[in-house]
């Protein structure tokens, strides 16, 4: 699915990513961990095509990428409804929304436990609600690769569980998931998940369980704020 | 006096062209203002000033030259902003002040420059002719077609640019087309309300419409309605009162904005 080879990113004299090579196979869940400034966001930007590496290359074999940004930089006065925001995720968009599409939006809102928000102003939502709306936007076109940037940071604890349930459900259906995170919640992560620990270079890449026993015990704490 | 206005041909023309310009500026207004490009309107207005100056020297209908130069300038501004990694506002500043300066020098060295600079600055709504109406109508048609056809793209382009790149729908051509259409609209606007005031036609409608906090689509509709209303009212009252229509438009827009703002505040208070 993702084939990254000798990726290096430099901003002037600062090396943000230093000769990184890794593969992500179809259907995997990969959590990218690392301290602040370790190049996590830079790596994601390259995968998404928002940034070109200084050298090296990334090949992505995906028909449709879904992306959940960390904090969307939306002008707080931007006039738009939840329905309109989600609609912009559809692969096929029309001047007037189709009935069937509106039904799909409503179903997703139900699934994310925020029904009745279709006509609400996006700017009037709480952080957690916004994040769920943007997650629906990322998922509505049925991507085969989903990239999440700190998805659980704004979510309330009750929804967090539901969030992971939805992720596993999608993953079972074949979706590859890349998840940048600060706090990997051991309640919801099992050995089938992979961890890529990044600090300008790849310090660890493998199963979560190996990471738990092997890496954490060497005194490296992966929980960073 | 308040009815005989409609018996003058030039007043009828003024109403028609005023309405067209008000609608078309309000239509593109959200895509510019919410994209933090309000300065673009101002910059392009200065550039079309140069266009009109050169046009007056070369041909009978300066508007054609002005349209051409403004279109070129809009491309130039985009190019400078993207290629030279200068930020957008600075790029606009460079191009607009440069063209304004060149325009003023041309005027000073050309003997017998017979168009008053004042009419370029503050517009000349009452001297529009049938040609102006045809050009403006065509432009309105193109703009409506463009916005309707690419509505969803344009929406995403203001709401969340990154997502357009990620979903691989990014189109540089559409970006340039939008800025070129804006340039042409502004030229027509300069003819009506003048280079100094034209940006208000772009900026006010969105500011007014966003006070109501509706969907993006409804915001565009409110924006057009407010713009049209203020234009028609202004033309209607400015002639008998013998005040410039262009300045009246700006003031009536400001009054509507204030009203909309008060409405928003009061609504917020009563809902609590």
Interface residues (C-beta under 8 A of the other chain):
Chain A: X48 X49 X50 X64 X65 X67 X69 X72 X74 X75 X77 X78 X79 X80 X81 X83 X84 X85 X87 X88 X89 X93 X94 X95 X119 X121 X123 X124 X137 X141
Chain B: X34 X36 X148 X151 X152 X155 X156 X158 X159 X160 X162 X163 X165 X166 X167 X168 X209 X210 X212 X213 X214 X215 X216 X217 X218 X219
